[in-house]
Amino acid sequence: MTTNDRPDFGSVHAAQCDRRAPSDDRRLERSDTVLWTLAPPGIMLHNFARRCFLELDAVGYKAWGFLDGARSVDEVVRRSCSVQEGGQPQTEQEDHVRQVIETLFAHGFVVERPAEGELP
């Protein structure tokens, strides 16, 4: 991904990521190298360390808000889907949220939170 690219979430798969995709029990938090601004109905992220931008839709914006290191990926998916409105089937919403989280992780927008007692 280069500056100003807007990835298609459908085109990024776990096998293509330069790091392994997050497992469901991991606790991920927003990276310190990311600046963000609201861009209704979503949010625009800029990872200045990697020099890339990412625009999230409303679903991604809700997931971004829950990625604070206190919740597992599974919990973020459940909470993001539970606040959704619209006609998408639940499994489709869950798949979309997981794909957004994998994209955020693969491009350094979120990082794994160290376990208690571990050095970062």
Secondary structure, 3 states (H helix, E strand, C coil): CCCCCCCCHHHCCHHHCCCCCCCCCCEEEECCCEEEEEECCEEEEEECCCCEEEEECHHHHHHHHHCEEEEEHHHHHHHHHHCCCCCCCHHHHHHHHHHHHHHHHHCCCEEECCCCCCCC
